[in-house]
Amino acid sequence: MSHTTIGIAVGAILALTAVMLGFWAFLLVAVAMGVGAVVARVLDGDLDLRRVADAFRGRRSSS
């Protein structure tokens, strides 16, 4: 599945949620999708949480 197809599906889900259930449900679904995306990237090995934490602490990496 291409990134465009995934983006369209996410947009459609968020739009339907906003129309059918309102703003707060839309916000909840958007946050849940974001958390799911972060968890998936960590499990795939695409995101190193230690490096993210170091970046928030102001530590820089040489790579």
PQR file of N, CA, C, O and H, with PARSE charges and radii, in Angstrom:
ATOM      1  N   MET A   1       0.849  -1.167   0.000 -0.4000 1.5000
ATOM      2  CA  MET A   1       0.000   0.000   0.000 -0.0000 2.0000
ATOM      3  C   MET A   1       0.903   1.242   0.000  0.5500 1.7000
ATOM      4  O   MET A   1       1.862   1.315   0.768 -0.5500 1.4000
ATOM      5  N   SER A   2       0.598   2.199  -0.850 -0.4000 1.5000
ATOM      6  CA  SER A   2       1.436   3.388  -0.946 -0.0000 2.0000
ATOM      7  C   SER A   2       1.103   4.382   0.166  0.5500 1.7000
ATOM      8  O   SER A   2       0.052   4.299   0.801 -0.5500 1.4000
ATOM      9  H   SER A   2      -0.181   2.140  -1.474  0.4000 1.0000
ATOM     10  N   HIS A   3       2.016   5.316   0.383 -0.4000 1.5000
ATOM     11  CA  HIS A   3       1.792   6.328   1.403 -0.0000 2.0000
ATOM     12  C   HIS A   3       0.586   7.198   1.057  0.5500 1.7000
ATOM     13  O   HIS A   3      -0.123   7.656   1.954 -0.5500 1.4000
ATOM     14  H   HIS A   3       2.870   5.383  -0.134  0.4000 1.0000
ATOM     15  N   THR A   4       0.352   7.423  -0.202 -0.4000 1.5000
ATOM     16  CA  THR A   4      -0.805   8.212  -0.628 -0.0000 2.0000
ATOM     17  C   THR A   4      -2.106   7.510  -0.252  0.5500 1.7000
ATOM     18  O   THR A   4      -3.035   8.144   0.247 -0.5500 1.4000
ATOM     19  H   THR A   4       0.927   7.051  -0.931  0.4000 1.0000
ATOM     20  N   THR A   5      -2.172   6.221  -0.488 -0.4000 1.5000
ATOM     21  CA  THR A   5      -3.371   5.455  -0.145 -0.0000 2.0000
ATOM     22  C   THR A   5      -3.613   5.462   1.360  0.5500 1.7000
ATOM     23  O   THR A   5      -4.747   5.621   1.812 -0.5500 1.4000
ATOM     24  H   THR A   5      -1.417   5.706  -0.894  0.4000 1.0000
ATOM     25  N   ILE A   6      -2.567   5.294   2.115 -0.4000 1.5000
ATOM     26  CA  ILE A   6      -2.694   5.316   3.574 -0.0000 2.0000
ATOM     27  C   ILE A   6      -3.146   6.691   4.042  0.5500 1.7000
ATOM     28  O   ILE A   6      -4.001   6.796   4.921 -0.5500 1.4000
ATOM     29  H   ILE A   6      -1.645   5.165   1.747  0.4000 1.0000
ATOM     30  N   GLY A   7      -2.577   7.752   3.461 -0.4000 1.5000
ATOM     31  CA  GLY A   7      -2.980   9.110   3.825 -0.0000 2.0000
ATOM     32  C   GLY A   7      -4.438   9.387   3.524  0.5500 1.7000
ATOM     33  O   GLY A   7      -5.134  10.026   4.314 -0.5500 1.4000
ATOM     34  H   GLY A   7      -1.882   7.667   2.747  0.4000 1.0000
ATOM     35  N   ILE A   8      -4.897   8.908   2.383 -0.4000 1.5000
ATOM     36  CA  ILE A   8      -6.304   9.083   2.023 -0.0000 2.0000
ATOM     37  C   ILE A   8      -7.202   8.342   3.014  0.5500 1.7000
ATOM     38  O   ILE A   8      -8.226   8.877   3.437 -0.5500 1.4000
ATOM     39  H   ILE A   8      -4.332   8.389   1.742  0.4000 1.0000
ATOM     40  N   ALA A   9      -6.830   7.127   3.384 -0.4000 1.5000
ATOM     41  CA  ALA A   9      -7.628   6.351   4.334 -0.0000 2.0000
ATOM     42  C   ALA A   9      -7.674   7.023   5.702  0.5500 1.7000
ATOM     43  O   ALA A   9      -8.735   7.094   6.323 -0.5500 1.4000
ATOM     44  H   ALA A   9      -5.998   6.692   3.040  0.4000 1.0000
ATOM     45  N   VAL A  10      -6.543   7.511   6.168 -0.4000 1.5000
ATOM     46  CA  VAL A  10      -6.502   8.205   7.467 -0.0000 2.0000
ATOM     47  C   VAL A  10      -7.360   9.463   7.415  0.5500 1.7000
ATOM     48  O   VAL A  10      -8.115   9.738   8.348 -0.5500 1.4000
ATOM     49  H   VAL A  10      -5.682   7.453   5.663  0.4000 1.0000
ATOM     50  N   GLY A  11      -7.249  10.224   6.339 -0.4000 1.5000
ATOM     51  CA  GLY A  11      -8.056  11.424   6.192 -0.0000 2.0000
ATOM     52  C   GLY A  11      -9.547  11.117   6.166  0.5500 1.7000
ATOM     53  O   GLY A  11     -10.344  11.841   6.763 -0.5500 1.4000
ATOM     54  H   GLY A  11      -6.636  10.000   5.582  0.4000 1.0000
ATOM     55  N   ALA A  12      -9.919  10.055   5.482 -0.4000 1.5000
ATOM     56  CA  ALA A  12     -11.326   9.669   5.413 -0.0000 2.0000
ATOM     57  C   ALA A  12     -11.853   9.249   6.783  0.5500 1.7000
ATOM     58  O   ALA A  12     -12.969   9.605   7.159 -0.5500 1.4000
ATOM     59  H   ALA A  12      -9.271   9.467   4.998  0.4000 1.0000
ATOM     60  N   ILE A  13     -11.054   8.496   7.523 -0.4000 1.5000
ATOM     61  CA  ILE A  13     -11.470   8.067   8.860 -0.0000 2.0000
ATOM     62  C   ILE A  13     -11.652   9.281   9.775  0.5500 1.7000
ATOM     63  O   ILE A  13     -12.640   9.375  10.502 -0.5500 1.4000
ATOM     64  H   ILE A  13     -10.146   8.207   7.218  0.4000 1.0000
ATOM     65  N   LEU A  14     -10.697  10.201   9.733 -0.4000 1.5000
ATOM     66  CA  LEU A  14     -10.802  11.394  10.574 -0.0000 2.0000
ATOM     67  C   LEU A  14     -11.985  12.263  10.161  0.5500 1.7000
ATOM     68  O   LEU A  14     -12.686  12.793  11.023 -0.5500 1.4000
ATOM     69  H   LEU A  14      -9.894  10.124   9.142  0.4000 1.0000
ATOM     70  N   ALA A  15     -12.219  12.418   8.869 -0.4000 1.5000
ATOM     71  CA  ALA A  15     -13.346  13.228   8.402 -0.0000 2.0000
ATOM     72  C   ALA A  15     -14.678  12.610   8.813  0.5500 1.7000
ATOM     73  O   ALA A  15     -15.572  13.316   9.278 -0.5500 1.4000
ATOM     74  H   ALA A  15     -11.650  11.987   8.168  0.4000 1.0000
ATOM     75  N   LEU A  16     -14.814  11.315   8.647 -0.4000 1.5000
ATOM     76  CA  LEU A  16     -16.057  10.651   9.052 -0.0000 2.0000
ATOM     77  C   LEU A  16     -16.278  10.752  10.558  0.5500 1.7000
ATOM     78  O   LEU A  16     -17.405  10.949  11.013 -0.5500 1.4000
ATOM     79  H   LEU A  16     -14.088  10.741   8.269  0.4000 1.0000
ATOM     80  N   THR A  17     -15.212  10.620  11.322 -0.4000 1.5000
ATOM     81  CA  THR A  17     -15.330  10.745  12.771 -0.0000 2.0000
ATOM     82  C   THR A  17     -15.794  12.145  13.146  0.5500 1.7000
ATOM     83  O   THR A  17     -16.671  12.305  13.995 -0.5500 1.4000
ATOM     84  H   THR A  17     -14.297  10.460  10.952  0.4000 1.0000
ATOM     85  N   ALA A  18     -15.210  13.155  12.519 -0.4000 1.5000
ATOM     86  CA  ALA A  18     -15.584  14.544  12.826 -0.0000 2.0000
ATOM     87  C   ALA A  18     -17.038  14.819  12.470  0.5500 1.7000
ATOM     88  O   ALA A  18     -17.752  15.474  13.229 -0.5500 1.4000
ATOM     89  H   ALA A  18     -14.498  13.025  11.829  0.4000 1.0000
ATOM     90  N   VAL A  19     -17.477  14.323  11.320 -0.4000 1.5000
ATOM     91  CA  VAL A  19     -18.844  14.580  10.869 -0.0000 2.0000
ATOM     92  C   VAL A  19     -19.857  13.825  11.723  0.5500 1.7000
ATOM     93  O   VAL A  19     -20.887  14.379  12.105 -0.5500 1.4000
ATOM     94  H   VAL A  19     -16.897  13.791  10.704  0.4000 1.0000
ATOM     95  N   MET A  20     -19.566  12.568  12.021 -0.4000 1.5000
ATOM     96  CA  MET A  20     -20.545  11.734  12.709 -0.0000 2.0000
ATOM     97  C   MET A  20     -20.544  11.913  14.221  0.5500 1.7000
ATOM     98  O   MET A  20     -21.604  11.861  14.845 -0.5500 1.4000
ATOM     99  H   MET A  20     -18.728  12.118  11.711  0.4000 1.0000
ATOM    100  N   LEU A  21     -19.380  12.122  14.821 -0.4000 1.5000
ATOM    101  CA  LEU A  21     -19.301  12.094  16.281 -0.0000 2.0000
ATOM    102  C   LEU A  21     -18.878  13.412  16.912  0.5500 1.7000
ATOM    103  O   LEU A  21     -19.011  13.574  18.125 -0.5500 1.4000
ATOM    104  H   LEU A  21     -18.519  12.163  14.315  0.4000 1.0000
ATOM    105  N   GLY A  22     -18.378  14.344  16.136 -0.4000 1.5000
ATOM    106  CA  GLY A  22     -18.004  15.643  16.681 -0.0000 2.0000
ATOM    107  C   GLY A  22     -16.514  15.812  16.889  0.5500 1.7000
ATOM    108  O   GLY A  22     -15.710  14.914  16.636 -0.5500 1.4000
ATOM    109  H   GLY A  22     -18.270  14.212  15.151  0.4000 1.0000
ATOM    110  N   PHE A  23     -16.176  17.014  17.366 -0.4000 1.5000
ATOM    111  CA  PHE A  23     -14.778  17.413  17.480 -0.0000 2.0000
ATOM    112  C   PHE A  23     -13.994  16.566  18.472  0.5500 1.7000
ATOM    113  O   PHE A  23     -12.877  16.149  18.165 -0.5500 1.4000
ATOM    114  H   PHE A  23     -16.828  17.744  17.572  0.4000 1.0000
ATOM    115  N   TRP A  24     -14.544  16.302  19.649 -0.4000 1.5000
ATOM    116  CA  TRP A  24     -13.777  15.593  20.680 -0.0000 2.0000
ATOM    117  C   TRP A  24     -13.499  14.150  20.280  0.5500 1.7000
ATOM    118  O   TRP A  24     -12.429  13.619  20.577 -0.5500 1.4000
ATOM    119  H   TRP A  24     -15.451  16.641  19.899  0.4000 1.0000
ATOM    120  N   ALA A  25     -14.446  13.516  19.613 -0.4000 1.5000
ATOM    121  CA  ALA A  25     -14.202  12.163  19.111 -0.0000 2.0000
ATOM    122  C   ALA A  25     -13.141  12.201  18.017  0.5500 1.7000
ATOM    123  O   ALA A  25     -12.282  11.321  17.950 -0.5500 1.4000
ATOM    124  H   ALA A  25     -15.316  13.948  19.371  0.4000 1.0000
ATOM    125  N   PHE A  26     -13.200  13.227  17.153 -0.4000 1.5000
ATOM    126  CA  PHE A  26     -12.191  13.420  16.120 -0.0000 2.0000
ATOM    127  C   PHE A  26     -10.807  13.545  16.754  0.5500 1.7000
ATOM    128  O   PHE A  26      -9.851  12.914  16.303 -0.5500 1.4000
ATOM    129  H   PHE A  26     -13.898  13.942  17.208  0.4000 1.0000
ATOM    130  N   LEU A  27     -10.707  14.354  17.791 -0.4000 1.5000
ATOM    131  CA  LEU A  27      -9.430  14.561  18.460 -0.0000 2.0000
ATOM    132  C   LEU A  27      -8.930  13.266  19.097  0.5500 1.7000
ATOM    133  O   LEU A  27      -7.742  12.954  19.007 -0.5500 1.4000
ATOM    134  H   LEU A  27     -11.483  14.867  18.158  0.4000 1.0000
ATOM    135  N   LEU A  28      -9.818  12.514  19.736 -0.4000 1.5000
ATOM    136  CA  LEU A  28      -9.447  11.241  20.350 -0.0000 2.0000
ATOM    137  C   LEU A  28      -8.941  10.249  19.305  0.5500 1.7000
ATOM    138  O   LEU A  28      -7.939   9.567  19.526 -0.5500 1.4000
ATOM    139  H   LEU A  28     -10.783  12.768  19.809  0.4000 1.0000
ATOM    140  N   VAL A  29      -9.629  10.169  18.174 -0.4000 1.5000
ATOM    141  CA  VAL A  29      -9.214   9.251  17.116 -0.0000 2.0000
ATOM    142  C   VAL A  29      -7.866   9.679  16.542  0.5500 1.7000
ATOM    143  O   VAL A  29      -7.014   8.834  16.269 -0.5500 1.4000
ATOM    144  H   VAL A  29     -10.442  10.723  17.995  0.4000 1.0000
ATOM    145  N   ALA A  30      -7.665  10.983  16.358 -0.4000 1.5000
ATOM    146  CA  ALA A  30      -6.395  11.481  15.826 -0.0000 2.0000
ATOM    147  C   ALA A  30      -5.236  11.164  16.768  0.5500 1.7000
ATOM    148  O   ALA A  30      -4.166  10.752  16.320 -0.5500 1.4000
ATOM    149  H   ALA A  30      -8.357  11.670  16.580  0.4000 1.0000
ATOM    150  N   VAL A  31      -5.444  11.353  18.064 -0.4000 1.5000
ATOM    151  CA  VAL A  31      -4.397  11.051  19.046 -0.0000 2.0000
ATOM    152  C   VAL A  31      -4.121   9.547  19.077  0.5500 1.7000
ATOM    153  O   VAL A  31      -2.965   9.129  19.141 -0.5500 1.4000
ATOM    154  H   VAL A  31      -6.313  11.688  18.428  0.4000 1.0000
ATOM    155  N   ALA A  32      -5.167   8.745  19.031 -0.4000 1.5000
ATOM    156  CA  ALA A  32      -4.984   7.283  19.044 -0.0000 2.0000
ATOM    157  C   ALA A  32      -4.216   6.822  17.801  0.5500 1.7000
ATOM    158  O   ALA A  32      -3.380   5.922  17.888 -0.5500 1.4000
ATOM    159  H   ALA A  32      -6.106   9.085  18.979  0.4000 1.0000
ATOM    160  N   MET A  33      -4.494   7.431  16.654 -0.4000 1.5000
ATOM    161  CA  MET A  33      -3.755   7.087  15.436 -0.0000 2.0000
ATOM    162  C   MET A  33      -2.288   7.481  15.562  0.5500 1.7000
ATOM    163  O   MET A  33      -1.407   6.744  15.120 -0.5500 1.4000
ATOM    164  H   MET A  33      -5.172   8.162  16.584  0.4000 1.0000
ATOM    165  N   GLY A  34      -2.027   8.625  16.153 -0.4000 1.5000
ATOM    166  CA  GLY A  34      -0.651   9.068  16.355 -0.0000 2.0000
ATOM    167  C   GLY A  34       0.113   8.138  17.281  0.5500 1.7000
ATOM    168  O   GLY A  34       1.256   7.775  17.004 -0.5500 1.4000
ATOM    169  H   GLY A  34      -2.743   9.224  16.512  0.4000 1.0000
ATOM    170  N   VAL A  35      -0.519   7.754  18.378 -0.4000 1.5000
ATOM    171  CA  VAL A  35       0.118   6.831  19.320 -0.0000 2.0000
ATOM    172  C   VAL A  35       0.368   5.483  18.639  0.5500 1.7000
ATOM    173  O   VAL A  35       1.429   4.882  18.814 -0.5500 1.4000
ATOM    174  H   VAL A  35      -1.448   8.049  18.603  0.4000 1.0000
ATOM    175  N   GLY A  36      -0.595   5.019  17.877 -0.4000 1.5000
ATOM    176  CA  GLY A  36      -0.426   3.756  17.153 -0.0000 2.0000
ATOM    177  C   GLY A  36       0.713   3.811  16.155  0.5500 1.7000
ATOM    178  O   GLY A  36       1.451   2.839  15.995 -0.5500 1.4000
ATOM    179  H   GLY A  36      -1.456   5.507  17.735  0.4000 1.0000
ATOM    180  N   ALA A  37       0.861   4.946  15.483 -0.4000 1.5000
ATOM    181  CA  ALA A  37       1.950   5.101  14.516 -0.0000 2.0000
ATOM    182  C   ALA A  37       3.309   5.081  15.216  0.5500 1.7000
ATOM    183  O   ALA A  37       4.254   4.469  14.719 -0.5500 1.4000
ATOM    184  H   ALA A  37       0.261   5.736  15.613  0.4000 1.0000
ATOM    185  N   VAL A  38       3.408   5.743  16.359 -0.4000 1.5000
ATOM    186  CA  VAL A  38       4.670   5.765  17.107 -0.0000 2.0000
ATOM    187  C   VAL A  38       5.009   4.364  17.611  0.5500 1.7000
ATOM    188  O   VAL A  38       6.155   3.928  17.501 -0.5500 1.4000
ATOM    189  H   VAL A  38       2.640   6.241  16.762  0.4000 1.0000
ATOM    190  N   VAL A  39       4.033   3.664  18.158 -0.4000 1.5000
ATOM    191  CA  VAL A  39       4.267   2.300  18.653 -0.0000 2.0000
ATOM    192  C   VAL A  39       4.704   1.389  17.514  0.5500 1.7000
ATOM    193  O   VAL A  39       5.615   0.579  17.686 -0.5500 1.4000
ATOM    194  H   VAL A  39       3.102   4.018  18.248  0.4000 1.0000
ATOM    195  N   ALA A  40       4.069   1.510  16.361 -0.4000 1.5000
ATOM    196  CA  ALA A  40       4.435   0.679  15.211 -0.0000 2.0000
ATOM    197  C   ALA A  40       5.865   0.962  14.769  0.5500 1.7000
ATOM    198  O   ALA A  40       6.602   0.030  14.446 -0.5500 1.4000
ATOM    199  H   ALA A  40       3.329   2.167  16.221  0.4000 1.0000
ATOM    200  N   ARG A  41       6.275   2.239  14.748 -0.4000 1.5000
ATOM    201  CA  ARG A  41       7.640   2.579  14.337 -0.0000 2.0000
ATOM    202  C   ARG A  41       8.663   2.053  15.336  0.5500 1.7000
ATOM    203  O   ARG A  41       9.748   1.627  14.942 -0.5500 1.4000
ATOM    204  H   ARG A  41       5.676   2.996  15.010  0.4000 1.0000
ATOM    205  N   VAL A  42       8.329   2.078  16.628 -0.4000 1.5000
ATOM    206  CA  VAL A  42       9.239   1.536  17.641 -0.0000 2.0000
ATOM    207  C   VAL A  42       9.374   0.027  17.459  0.5500 1.7000
ATOM    208  O   VAL A  42      10.484  -0.502  17.499 -0.5500 1.4000
ATOM    209  H   VAL A  42       7.447   2.424  16.948  0.4000 1.0000
ATOM    210  N   LEU A  43       8.268  -0.663  17.263 -0.4000 1.5000
ATOM    211  CA  LEU A  43       8.306  -2.115  17.096 -0.0000 2.0000
ATOM    212  C   LEU A  43       9.013  -2.529  15.811  0.5500 1.7000
ATOM    213  O   LEU A  43       9.645  -3.585  15.761 -0.5500 1.4000
ATOM    214  H   LEU A  43       7.365  -0.233  17.231  0.4000 1.0000
ATOM    215  N   ASP A  44       8.910  -1.704  14.773 -0.4000 1.5000
ATOM    216  CA  ASP A  44       9.608  -1.993  13.511 -0.0000 2.0000
ATOM    217  C   ASP A  44      11.095  -1.672  13.588  0.5500 1.7000
ATOM    218  O   ASP A  44      11.871  -2.095  12.731 -0.5500 1.4000
ATOM    219  H   ASP A  44       8.397  -0.847  14.814  0.4000 1.0000
ATOM    220  N   GLY A  45      11.490  -0.926  14.611 -0.4000 1.5000
ATOM    221  CA  GLY A  45      12.884  -0.540  14.747 -0.0000 2.0000
ATOM    222  C   GLY A  45      13.232   0.731  13.999  0.5500 1.7000
ATOM    223  O   GLY A  45      14.410   1.059  13.858 -0.5500 1.4000
ATOM    224  H   GLY A  45      10.860  -0.582  15.307  0.4000 1.0000
ATOM    225  N   ASP A  46      12.231   1.455  13.518 -0.4000 1.5000
ATOM    226  CA  ASP A  46      12.458   2.689  12.773 -0.0000 2.0000
ATOM    227  C   ASP A  46      12.613   3.904  13.685  0.5500 1.7000
ATOM    228  O   ASP A  46      13.028   4.969  13.225 -0.5500 1.4000
ATOM    229  H   ASP A  46      11.274   1.189  13.633  0.4000 1.0000
ATOM    230  N   LEU A  47      12.293   3.763  14.948 -0.4000 1.5000
ATOM    231  CA  LEU A  47      12.352   4.878  15.877 -0.0000 2.0000
ATOM    232  C   LEU A  47      13.021   4.418  17.169  0.5500 1.7000
ATOM    233  O   LEU A  47      12.574   3.458  17.797 -0.5500 1.4000
ATOM    234  H   LEU A  47      11.956   2.899  15.321  0.4000 1.0000
ATOM    235  N   ASP A  48      14.094   5.105  17.564 -0.4000 1.5000
ATOM    236  CA  ASP A  48      14.813   4.795  18.791 -0.0000 2.0000
ATOM    237  C   ASP A  48      14.399   5.811  19.857  0.5500 1.7000
ATOM    238  O   ASP A  48      14.727   6.994  19.764 -0.5500 1.4000
ATOM    239  H   ASP A  48      14.457   5.885  17.053  0.4000 1.0000
ATOM    240  N   LEU A  49      13.677   5.333  20.866 -0.4000 1.5000
ATOM    241  CA  LEU A  49      13.157   6.243  21.881 -0.0000 2.0000
ATOM    242  C   LEU A  49      14.264   6.916  22.695  0.5500 1.7000
ATOM    243  O   LEU A  49      14.079   8.031  23.182 -0.5500 1.4000
ATOM    244  H   LEU A  49      13.411   4.372  20.941  0.4000 1.0000
ATOM    245  N   ARG A  50      15.403   6.257  22.846 -0.4000 1.5000
ATOM    246  CA  ARG A  50      16.510   6.883  23.578 -0.0000 2.0000
ATOM    247  C   ARG A  50      17.012   8.114  22.845  0.5500 1.7000
ATOM    248  O   ARG A  50      17.305   9.132  23.471 -0.5500 1.4000
ATOM    249  H   ARG A  50      15.554   5.351  22.450  0.4000 1.0000
ATOM    250  N   ARG A  51      17.114   8.032  21.534 -0.4000 1.5000
ATOM    251  CA  ARG A  51      17.563   9.195  20.748 -0.0000 2.0000
ATOM    252  C   ARG A  51      16.530  10.314  20.788  0.5500 1.7000
ATOM    253  O   ARG A  51      16.892  11.491  20.814 -0.5500 1.4000
ATOM    254  H   ARG A  51      16.876   7.205  21.025  0.4000 1.0000
ATOM    255  N   VAL A  52      15.261   9.962  20.793 -0.4000 1.5000
ATOM    256  CA  VAL A  52      14.208  10.975  20.890 -0.0000 2.0000
ATOM    257  C   VAL A  52      14.282  11.665  22.246  0.5500 1.7000
ATOM    258  O   VAL A  52      14.188  12.890  22.324 -0.5500 1.4000
ATOM    259  H   VAL A  52      14.967   9.006  20.772  0.4000 1.0000
ATOM    260  N   ALA A  53      14.451  10.884  23.322 -0.4000 1.5000
ATOM    261  CA  ALA A  53      14.564  11.458  24.659 -0.0000 2.0000
ATOM    262  C   ALA A  53      15.788  12.360  24.772  0.5500 1.7000
ATOM    263  O   ALA A  53      15.719  13.426  25.384 -0.5500 1.4000
ATOM    264  H   ALA A  53      14.528   9.889  23.258  0.4000 1.0000
ATOM    265  N   ASP A  54      16.907  11.940  24.185 -0.4000 1.5000
ATOM    266  CA  ASP A  54      18.116  12.774  24.187 -0.0000 2.0000
ATOM    267  C   ASP A  54      17.883  14.087  23.448  0.5500 1.7000
ATOM    268  O   ASP A  54      18.374  15.134  23.870 -0.5500 1.4000
ATOM    269  H   ASP A  54      16.963  11.074  23.688  0.4000 1.0000
ATOM    270  N   ALA A  55      17.144  14.035  22.358 -0.4000 1.5000
ATOM    271  CA  ALA A  55      16.859  15.261  21.602 -0.0000 2.0000
ATOM    272  C   ALA A  55      16.009  16.222  22.434  0.5500 1.7000
ATOM    273  O   ALA A  55      16.224  17.433  22.386 -0.5500 1.4000
ATOM    274  H   ALA A  55      16.745  13.185  22.015  0.4000 1.0000
ATOM    275  N   PHE A  56      15.051  15.696  23.193 -0.4000 1.5000
ATOM    276  CA  PHE A  56      14.235  16.560  24.039 -0.0000 2.0000
ATOM    277  C   PHE A  56      15.039  17.143  25.203  0.5500 1.7000
ATOM    278  O   PHE A  56      14.740  18.234  25.689 -0.5500 1.4000
ATOM    279  H   PHE A  56      14.876  14.713  23.232  0.4000 1.0000
ATOM    280  N   ARG A  57      16.050  16.414  25.639 -0.4000 1.5000
ATOM    281  CA  ARG A  57      16.905  16.906  26.731 -0.0000 2.0000
ATOM    282  C   ARG A  57      17.954  17.909  26.231  0.5500 1.7000
ATOM    283  O   ARG A  57      18.655  18.518  27.039 -0.5500 1.4000
ATOM    284  H   ARG A  57      16.292  15.527  25.245  0.4000 1.0000
ATOM    285  N   GLY A  58      18.064  18.083  24.931 -0.4000 1.5000
ATOM    286  CA  GLY A  58      19.000  19.015  24.379 -0.0000 2.0000
ATOM    287  C   GLY A  58      20.331  18.423  24.008  0.5500 1.7000
ATOM    288  O   GLY A  58      21.240  19.149  23.606 -0.5500 1.4000
ATOM    289  H   GLY A  58      17.494  17.588  24.275  0.4000 1.0000
ATOM    290  N   ARG A  59      20.466  17.132  24.132 -0.4000 1.5000
ATOM    291  CA  ARG A  59      21.706  16.468  23.757 -0.0000 2.0000
ATOM    292  C   ARG A  59      21.699  16.238  22.258  0.5500 1.7000
ATOM    293  O   ARG A  59      20.677  15.858  21.686 -0.5500 1.4000
ATOM    294  H   ARG A  59      19.727  16.543  24.458  0.4000 1.0000
ATOM    295  N   ARG A  60      22.823  16.466  21.633 -0.4000 1.5000
ATOM    296  CA  ARG A  60      22.921  16.289  20.185 -0.0000 2.0000
ATOM    297  C   ARG A  60      23.754  15.053  19.887  0.5500 1.7000
ATOM    298  O   ARG A  60      24.658  14.686  20.638 -0.5500 1.4000
ATOM    299  H   ARG A  60      23.652  16.774  22.099  0.4000 1.0000
ATOM    300  N   SER A  61      23.426  14.433  18.785 -0.4000 1.5000
ATOM    301  CA  SER A  61      24.224  13.279  18.352 -0.0000 2.0000
ATOM    302  C   SER A  61      25.070  13.689  17.162  0.5500 1.7000
ATOM    303  O   SER A  61      24.733  14.630  16.444 -0.5500 1.4000
ATOM    304  H   SER A  61      22.692  14.730  18.175  0.4000 1.0000
ATOM    305  N   SER A  62      26.162  12.984  16.958 -0.4000 1.5000
ATOM    306  CA  SER A  62      27.050  13.312  15.855 -0.0000 2.0000
ATOM    307  C   SER A  62      26.615  12.656  14.554  0.5500 1.7000
ATOM    308  O   SER A  62      27.136  12.987  13.489 -0.5500 1.4000
ATOM    309  H   SER A  62      26.436  12.220  17.542  0.4000 1.0000
ATOM    310  N   SER A  63      25.659  11.725  14.629 -0.4000 1.5000
ATOM    311  CA  SER A  63      25.239  11.038  13.407 -0.0000 2.0000
ATOM    312  C   SER A  63      23.927  11.569  12.886  0.5500 1.7000
ATOM    313  O   SER A  63      23.433  11.096  11.862 -0.5500 1.4000
ATOM    314  H   SER A  63      25.236  11.456  15.494  0.4000 1.0000
TER
END
